Amino acid sequence: MSKQLDGQVVLVTGAGSGIGRATAELAASAGATVICTDVKAADETAAAITAAGGTAEGHELDVRERSVWQAVATETVEKYGRIDCLCQVAGIVSPTADTVVDLTEDGWNLILDIDLKGMWLGMQAVIPAMMKAGGGKVVNVSSVAALIGMQNTAAYAAAKGGIIGISRQTAIQYAAEKIRVNVIAPGTIETPILGDIPQELYDAMIAGTPAGRLGTPDDVAAMAVHLLGPGGDFITGQTFVIDGGWTAH
Ligand SMILES: NC(=O)c1ccc[n+]([C@@H]2O[C@H](COP(=O)([O-])OP(=O)(O)OC[C@H]3O[C@@H](n4cnc5c(N)ncnc54)[C@H](O)[C@@H]3O)[C@@H](O)[C@H]2O)c1
């Protein structure tokens, strides 16, 4: 039986942890060759995929580094002939205060560089190869923080909102080249990015989620793989919220 991503070459950023790792693993089990990239642990994810019988390789890639993006894209095309799918998951939340009043310029630049500029650099490195190959799929991970106001997320919300804007524009720009570009906006997903949450806040987050639980990396990976596969052929320029109904009320 054929699988959703049989024969596809899929490059995933942030593949060392959380949602990126789950997406890399699910893409591999859906038949893809997965190029796992991250600033850390990309090799570990690739090794886990290979051990499970899939095909993957790991690359150290800081999404802020244009020259590294170009090198990984070139190497992948030389080795596999093309890059069919790009799934950009890498991101951080602010390690310091993230309010308009308290943000430092360094703090702003850090978030905007990793969470937004990195998305542009990734698409700039990979879309030309997709155009040459006759098409491709891009999924960029934003956040519900782009859609509703949340405490302590000023730079983060600006970056995540920017992802929706640039993705929609890129979807229109390259639609005729059969390139599909979509966004996933997760709600609260249980990954290391959450850090140590006080039990009270954790319980309140669950209570505020109509589905009655927080999300898992697999919940998000399932949508990413759907959009990267044939299910995404006629979908472009859209944002998909995966939050258990949190923003629905
Ligand atoms: N977990 C959530 O609740 C949640 C909610 C909304 C959006 N998101 C978004 O989902 C994405 C994945 O987050 P996660 O929850 O899996 O967190 P995570 O911390 O488990 O994974 C993030 C990964 O990004 C990598 N990364 C950080 N800076 C990088 C850089 N400069 N270059 C390359 N890789 C880098 C990290 O090494 C890490 O492996 C992020 O973009 C995050 O903003 C997460």
The ligand as an SDF file (V2000), in Angstrom:
LIG
                    3D

 44 48  0  0  0  0  0  0  0  0999 V2000
    4.7310   24.0150   22.3610 N   0  0  0  0  0  0  0  0  0  0  0  0
    3.8230   24.9740   22.2350 C   0  0  0  0  0  0  0  0  0  0  0  0
    2.9600   25.1580   23.1080 O   0  0  0  0  0  0  0  0  0  0  0  0
    3.8070   25.8380   21.0110 C   0  0  0  0  0  0  0  0  0  0  0  0
    2.6840   26.6660   20.7960 C   0  0  0  0  0  0  0  0  0  0  0  0
    2.6500   27.4740   19.6700 C   0  0  0  0  0  0  0  0  0  0  0  0
    3.7000   27.4790   18.7730 C   0  0  0  0  0  0  0  0  0  0  0  0
    4.7850   26.6660   19.0190 N   0  0  0  0  0  0  0  0  0  0  0  0
    5.8720   26.7230   18.0450 C   0  0  0  0  0  0  0  0  0  0  0  0
    6.2110   25.4150   17.6530 O   0  0  0  0  0  0  0  0  0  0  0  0
    7.5750   25.3830   17.2560 C   0  0  0  0  0  0  0  0  0  0  0  0
    8.2790   24.1900   17.8870 C   0  0  0  0  0  0  0  0  0  0  0  0
    8.2890   24.3610   19.2610 O   0  0  0  0  0  0  0  0  0  0  0  0
    8.2510   23.1330   20.2730 P   0  0  0  0  0  0  0  0  0  0  0  0
    7.0860   23.3520   21.1370 O   0  0  0  0  0  0  0  0  0  0  0  0
    8.4080   21.8560   19.5750 O   0  0  0  0  0  0  0  0  0  0  0  0
    9.5410   23.4990   21.1660 O   0  0  0  0  0  0  0  0  0  0  0  0
   10.9460   22.7610   21.3490 P   0  0  0  0  0  0  0  0  0  0  0  0
   11.7330   23.6810   22.2120 O   0  0  0  0  0  0  0  0  0  0  0  0
   10.7290   21.3660   21.8000 O   0  0  0  0  0  0  0  0  0  0  0  0
   11.5420   22.7380   19.8800 O   0  0  0  0  0  0  0  0  0  0  0  0
   12.0530   23.8710   19.2490 C   0  0  0  0  0  0  0  0  0  0  0  0
   13.2960   23.4600   18.4820 C   0  0  0  0  0  0  0  0  0  0  0  0
   13.7710   24.6040   17.7640 O   0  0  0  0  0  0  0  0  0  0  0  0
   15.1810   24.5490   17.8190 C   0  0  0  0  0  0  0  0  0  0  0  0
   15.7610   25.8640   17.5940 N   0  0  0  0  0  0  0  0  0  0  0  0
   15.8040   26.9290   18.4450 C   0  0  0  0  0  0  0  0  0  0  0  0
   16.5020   27.9230   17.9060 N   0  0  0  0  0  0  0  0  0  0  0  0
   16.9430   27.4910   16.6870 C   0  0  0  0  0  0  0  0  0  0  0  0
   17.7000   28.0730   15.6520 C   0  0  0  0  0  0  0  0  0  0  0  0
   18.2120   29.3130   15.7680 N   0  0  0  0  0  0  0  0  0  0  0  0
   17.9440   27.3500   14.5310 N   0  0  0  0  0  0  0  0  0  0  0  0
   17.4490   26.0910   14.4180 C   0  0  0  0  0  0  0  0  0  0  0  0
   16.7400   25.4790   15.3700 N   0  0  0  0  0  0  0  0  0  0  0  0
   16.4780   26.1860   16.4930 C   0  0  0  0  0  0  0  0  0  0  0  0
   15.4860   24.0430   19.2210 C   0  0  0  0  0  0  0  0  0  0  0  0
   16.8240   23.5560   19.3100 O   0  0  0  0  0  0  0  0  0  0  0  0
   14.4270   22.9900   19.4040 C   0  0  0  0  0  0  0  0  0  0  0  0
   14.8810   21.7050   19.0160 O   0  0  0  0  0  0  0  0  0  0  0  0
    8.1780   26.7510   17.6320 C   0  0  0  0  0  0  0  0  0  0  0  0
    8.2420   27.5600   16.4800 O   0  0  0  0  0  0  0  0  0  0  0  0
    7.1540   27.2960   18.6060 C   0  0  0  0  0  0  0  0  0  0  0  0
    7.1170   28.7090   18.6220 O   0  0  0  0  0  0  0  0  0  0  0  0
    4.8570   25.8550   20.0980 C   0  0  0  0  0  0  0  0  0  0  0  0
  1  2  1  0
  2  3  2  0
  2  4  1  0
  4  5  1  0
  4 44  2  0
  5  6  2  0
  6  7  1  0
  7  8  2  0
  8  9  1  0
  8 44  1  0
  9 10  1  0
  9 42  1  0
 10 11  1  0
 11 12  1  0
 11 40  1  0
 12 13  1  0
 13 14  1  0
 14 15  2  0
 14 16  1  0
 14 17  1  0
 17 18  1  0
 18 19  2  0
 18 20  1  0
 18 21  1  0
 21 22  1  0
 22 23  1  0
 23 24  1  0
 23 38  1  0
 24 25  1  0
 25 26  1  0
 25 36  1  0
 26 27  1  0
 26 35  1  0
 27 28  2  0
 28 29  1  0
 29 30  1  0
 29 35  2  0
 30 31  1  0
 30 32  2  0
 32 33  1  0
 33 34  2  0
 34 35  1  0
 36 37  1  0
 36 38  1  0
 38 39  1  0
 40 41  1  0
 40 42  1  0
 42 43  1  0
M  CHG  2   8   1  16  -1
M  END
$$$$
